[in-house]
C-alpha cells in the first residue's frame, strides 16, 4: 500500500480529496488512467484525511495505480487546489548536474558572497564557510562579464 501526503499548512479542512495523474497527463478514474474530462472530476477524486493537527492530508493510492502514478493533486471541498505531491519512485530525466551555489542570505545561513573592493573578485562559500567558487570579472566597468 502506498500513501500520498499533501501538506497544506491548514488544519481542520473537511472534504479534502486528491486525484492521481501519470506522466502522460492522464488521470486515474478508479480503474485506469484516462484523458481528463472536467465533467468527470468526481470520478477521479480519492478521499484524504488529516494527520491531526498537522495540516498534512493523507490518502491511499489504489493498487491499480501504484506503478504509474506520477503526481497527486489535492483539492479542498470546493475543488480548489491545495497541494501537489510527486511520486518519489518516478524520476525525471537529468537535465544538468554540477555544484549548486547558495546565493541568498537565508541559504547561506547568514553569510553572503563577498566582493573584493579593489579587484571585484567575488567569493562564494557554502553553509560551512568553505569556498566553493571564486569569480574574477574580466572588467571593472559597471557592466561586468565573467569568464
Residue pairs with C-beta under 8 A, 6 or more apart in sequence:
1 60
1 61
1 63
2 60
2 61
2 66
3 58
3 59
3 60
3 61
4 18
4 20
4 48
4 58
4 59
4 60
4 61
4 72
4 85
5 51
5 56
5 57
5 58
5 85
6 16
6 18
6 48
6 56
6 57
6 58
6 59
6 72
6 74
6 82
6 83
6 84
6 85
7 55
7 56
7 83
8 16
8 55
8 56
8 57
8 74
8 82
8 83
9 55
10 55
10 82
11 50
11 52
11 53
11 54
11 55
12 50
12 53
13 50
13 57
13 76
13 77
13 82
14 77
15 76
15 77
16 47
16 48
16 49
16 50
16 57
16 74
16 75
16 76
16 77
16 82
17 45
17 46
17 47
17 48
17 59
17 74
17 75
18 45
18 46
18 48
18 57
18 59
18 72
18 73
18 74
18 75
18 85
19 27
19 28
19 41
19 44
19 45
19 46
19 72
19 73
19 75
20 27
20 28
20 44
20 46
20 61
20 65
20 69
20 70
20 71
20 72
21 27
21 28
21 33
21 36
21 69
21 70
21 71
21 72
21 73
22 28
22 33
22 68
22 69
22 70
23 70
23 90
24 33
25 36
26 33
26 34
26 35
26 36
27 33
27 34
27 35
27 36
27 44
28 44
28 46
28 62
28 64
28 65
28 69
29 40
29 43
29 44
30 43
30 44
30 62
31 64
32 64
33 65
33 68
36 44
41 79
45 75
46 59
46 60
46 61
46 62
47 59
48 57
48 58
48 59
48 74
49 57
49 58
49 59
50 56
50 57
50 58
51 57
51 58
57 74
57 82
57 83
59 72
61 69
61 72
69 87
70 86
70 87
70 90
71 84
71 85
71 86
71 87
72 84
72 85
72 86
72 87
73 81
73 83
73 84
74 81
74 82
74 83
74 84
74 85
75 81
75 82
76 82
99 132
99 133
101 124
101 132
101 133
102 108
102 124
102 126
102 127
103 113
103 124
105 111
105 112
107 127
108 125
108 127
109 127
111 125
111 127
111 129
113 122
113 123
113 124
113 125
114 122
114 123
114 125
115 121
115 122
115 123
116 122
116 123
119 136
119 140
120 136
120 137
120 140
120 144
121 134
121 135
121 136
121 137
122 134
122 135
122 137
123 131
123 133
123 134
124 131
124 132
124 133
124 134
124 135
125 131
125 132
126 132
135 146
136 146
136 147
137 144
137 145
137 146
138 144
138 145
138 146
138 147
139 145
